[in-house]
Amino acid sequence: MLVLLESLAFYRNVRVGLVAGAVLAVLLYAVRTLELLGPVIDTRDYPLFGPDAWFLLLAFVLAATFALLVAVGLTVAEAVRGAREISAEDAE
């Protein structure tokens, strides 16, 4: 199993996904909290915490989801690339 993960560059893909997810979440959180696109009309009640805490939690969920999406996409692309290389070697 470890050989399969290494051949698919899984660990590199996970690191790339984590960085991409963190960057996206930080950018969107900054846009929201610093009001870079203008002031937000705040008409909702946020239970237990203020709006910043809720948006921080949403940013974490977005980062984790986007990181998983990027890692899976890169791993699938690597698997397809490997399958094409194997089929090209068999054709020769």
FENHU-V444748 format. One line per field, one symbol per residue. ss: DSSP state (@ for helix, = for strand, . for the rest). burial: # if it has 9 or more other C-alpha atoms within 8 Angstrom, else .. Layout:
ss->???
burial->???
This chain:
ss->.@@@@@@..@@@@@@@@@@@@@@@@@@@@@@@@.................@@@@@@@@@@@@@@@@@@@@@@@@@@@@@@@@@@@@@@@@@.
burial->....##.###..##############.#####..##.................###..##.###########.##..##.............
